[in-house]
Amino acid sequence: MTGSSDAPIAGNGNYSAKNITVLEGLEAVRKRPGMYIGSTGPRGLHHLVWEVVDNSVDEALAGRCSAIEVTLLADGGVRIADDGSGIPVDLHEKEGRSALEVVMTVLHAGGKFDSQAYAVSGGLHGVGISVVNALSRLLVAEVRRDGGLYRQSYVRGVPQGQVERVGDASAAEQTIQGSTTGTTVTFWPDPEVFEATEFSIDTISRRLRDTAFLTAGLRITLRDERDLEAAELPEDATPGEPRVLVFHAPGGLRDFVDHIRTTKAKDGLHPVIHFEAEEEGPNGPQSVELACQWINDYNDAILSFANTINTHEGGTHEEGFRTAITSVINRWAKDKGLLRSKEVESLTGDDLRSGLVAIVSVKVGDPQFEGQTKTKLGNTEVKSFVQTTTYARIAEWLEEHPGEGKLIVQKAEGEAQARIAARKARDLTRRKSLLESTSLPGKLADCQSRDPAVSELYIVEGDSAGGSAKMARDRATQAILPIRGKIINVEKARLPKVLSNTEVQALITAMGTGFADDFDVAKARYHKLVLMADADVDGAHIRTLLLTFLFRHMKPLIEAGYVYLAQPPLYQITHPTRKKDVFYAYSDPERDAIFERLPKDKKIDVQRFKGLGEMDADQLWDTTMNPEKRTLKVVTMDDAAVADEMFSILMGDDVESRRNFIQTNAKYATLDV
């Protein structure tokens, strides 16, 4: 495998110390790690892995690497090995030391700043590997190059000696089998920096899977060597043996679209559309690869990437794609006279994106990301390139496949009719509200504050729990909205039916943001929307239904960080000799830990809460609502692809996939959407 053909090696491709360009120092990284990796929580921790992996992917894009191996070590470290060229180890003329040491210890130092070595690159604005080094308590870099094996160790970014040749490349142990060149980076995150240092195999496996889809032919292997009890092992692991996952997608983006469609358990209206294009842009070569398919679903799944980085907040490449799709299909539909409804003069972007699964991947020589963690692409020249290319290629496809094109238009026209019906329903509801001179649902117990920044809205399952919550709350800042029964499953319902649901109407009205085209997150009456449900299976189901609704129809609330999950306790524990002390446990391990601390001479009294309604107001306040004691889990949008896949499985039509998912994840503590 030689990597992607649309990311050629620029110039003569000689990669040595002279290609390493130094821009600035590394002093600020440990003082303000959040500026470089986004946070010191789980997101920032996993960002360390992404940065090292992205360096290897850059080698693959340049045709230098065909395999990457990621190993989660038993002692908490991570090892990433590739079969690329190997970081140069010769003397850097300007710095007077090994190029490897320069790359590892100087911010903004690397070959990716020299277009003669790499045409495109990912990496955290090119600072990745040195930032990883600075935020690790220990990092060991090994390079196989020019027949030798070279090594250097670092403690919190400080070299522990010179770069040394420690043997022959062929004798290296931690390497890709059969490779005599490449780089291996092993690091242990610094507990002085991070809130926790345990990596999630699920988070890493999803990212590596996406990377394999985006880099056709690249083989990525993930090994988990950490200790796992046999009972906790997944089905694809053997007790006593590491869990091994291999990601390899010869079909690239086509395989990616197929994977998403299969996850949704939906049929496609046509075969996957796929094209690639490249041109010389103002900052060097730029390319786009796109794969898309309309499927029998109401929701879209549009994922965008820049230099293999998931731009989950979109950007100019996604804007160009969306604009082109809306324009070209409208033009084609009108030219062919396919819009039959008198109410539908043209199709909106939302109409046309209904059921659209699309992957937009661009490669840019000088990517401009908005924010240090690469969530939105800002290159203006990319929008026109993607828009023009997409318009031309989709127009060509429509002319060659008129039957499939007609199906797409018919589906979009059906969505337009549903949209118009929903607007009429909203207008009717709005007029009704004005006539009745009321704007808030009657069952809402509102708070006294009118400052959204300090106001909280608790969505509580059931009237009994709602009553306890109303008595327990801080009336100054906490509002309570009880919901009866299970909210509508929006994954299977069109907009008019969703809007007719009483619980949905109450939630939309209480939040004050409006809905769909009228949605405005700035009008939110509360900056904390807390979902508080029982800690059992039914409560989890209701919580998931609510999250699905918010994800599909009020997503900006999640993106703004306004949505939280309450964490009610599972157990109340008391001991006869310590009657004044009441302990609450939020999980079985926490319960067992409390047991260990209590005297064994008397019987311990344990009460398991089956629902919120079993707690009196004081208990609910002390455990779940008191800002000084409670635990709230924020719902995030770190990975839209993962969220879309999860909601499709949980709320879609494939019963078997849903059962498997629930059985695997039944005891989750937080839902990171």
Secondary structure as GFF3:
##gff-version 3
##sequence-region A 1 673
A	DSSP	three_ten_helix	17	19	.	.	.	ID=ss1
A	DSSP	beta_strand	21	22	.	.	.	ID=ss2
A	DSSP	alpha_helix	34	37	.	.	.	ID=ss3
A	DSSP	alpha_helix	42	61	.	.	.	ID=ss4
A	DSSP	beta_strand	67	72	.	.	.	ID=ss5
A	DSSP	beta_strand	78	82	.	.	.	ID=ss6
A	DSSP	beta_strand	91	92	.	.	.	ID=ss7
A	DSSP	beta_strand	97	98	.	.	.	ID=ss8
A	DSSP	alpha_helix	99	105	.	.	.	ID=ss9
A	DSSP	beta_strand	109	110	.	.	.	ID=ss10
A	DSSP	three_ten_helix	111	113	.	.	.	ID=ss11
A	DSSP	alpha_helix	128	134	.	.	.	ID=ss12
A	DSSP	beta_strand	136	145	.	.	.	ID=ss13
A	DSSP	beta_strand	148	155	.	.	.	ID=ss14
A	DSSP	beta_strand	158	159	.	.	.	ID=ss15
A	DSSP	beta_strand	164	168	.	.	.	ID=ss16
A	DSSP	three_ten_helix	169	171	.	.	.	ID=ss17
A	DSSP	beta_strand	182	189	.	.	.	ID=ss18
A	DSSP	alpha_helix	201	214	.	.	.	ID=ss19
A	DSSP	beta_strand	219	224	.	.	.	ID=ss20
A	DSSP	three_ten_helix	230	232	.	.	.	ID=ss21
A	DSSP	beta_strand	243	248	.	.	.	ID=ss22
A	DSSP	alpha_helix	253	264	.	.	.	ID=ss23
A	DSSP	beta_strand	273	281	.	.	.	ID=ss24
A	DSSP	beta_strand	284	294	.	.	.	ID=ss25
A	DSSP	beta_strand	301	306	.	.	.	ID=ss26
A	DSSP	beta_strand	309	310	.	.	.	ID=ss27
A	DSSP	alpha_helix	316	335	.	.	.	ID=ss28
A	DSSP	alpha_helix	349	353	.	.	.	ID=ss29
A	DSSP	beta_strand	356	364	.	.	.	ID=ss30
A	DSSP	alpha_helix	380	400	.	.	.	ID=ss31
A	DSSP	alpha_helix	402	436	.	.	.	ID=ss32
A	DSSP	beta_strand	456	461	.	.	.	ID=ss33
A	DSSP	alpha_helix	463	472	.	.	.	ID=ss34
A	DSSP	beta_strand	478	483	.	.	.	ID=ss35
A	DSSP	three_ten_helix	490	492	.	.	.	ID=ss36
A	DSSP	alpha_helix	495	499	.	.	.	ID=ss37
A	DSSP	alpha_helix	502	511	.	.	.	ID=ss38
A	DSSP	three_ten_helix	516	518	.	.	.	ID=ss39
A	DSSP	three_ten_helix	521	523	.	.	.	ID=ss40
A	DSSP	beta_strand	528	532	.	.	.	ID=ss41
A	DSSP	alpha_helix	537	553	.	.	.	ID=ss42
A	DSSP	alpha_helix	555	559	.	.	.	ID=ss43
A	DSSP	beta_strand	563	566	.	.	.	ID=ss44
A	DSSP	beta_strand	571	574	.	.	.	ID=ss45
A	DSSP	three_ten_helix	576	578	.	.	.	ID=ss46
A	DSSP	beta_strand	583	585	.	.	.	ID=ss47
A	DSSP	alpha_helix	588	597	.	.	.	ID=ss48
A	DSSP	beta_strand	605	608	.	.	.	ID=ss49
A	DSSP	three_ten_helix	612	614	.	.	.	ID=ss50
A	DSSP	alpha_helix	617	620	.	.	.	ID=ss51
A	DSSP	pi_helix	621	625	.	.	.	ID=ss52
A	DSSP	beta_strand	632	634	.	.	.	ID=ss53
A	DSSP	alpha_helix	640	651	.	.	.	ID=ss54
A	DSSP	alpha_helix	655	664	.	.	.	ID=ss55
###
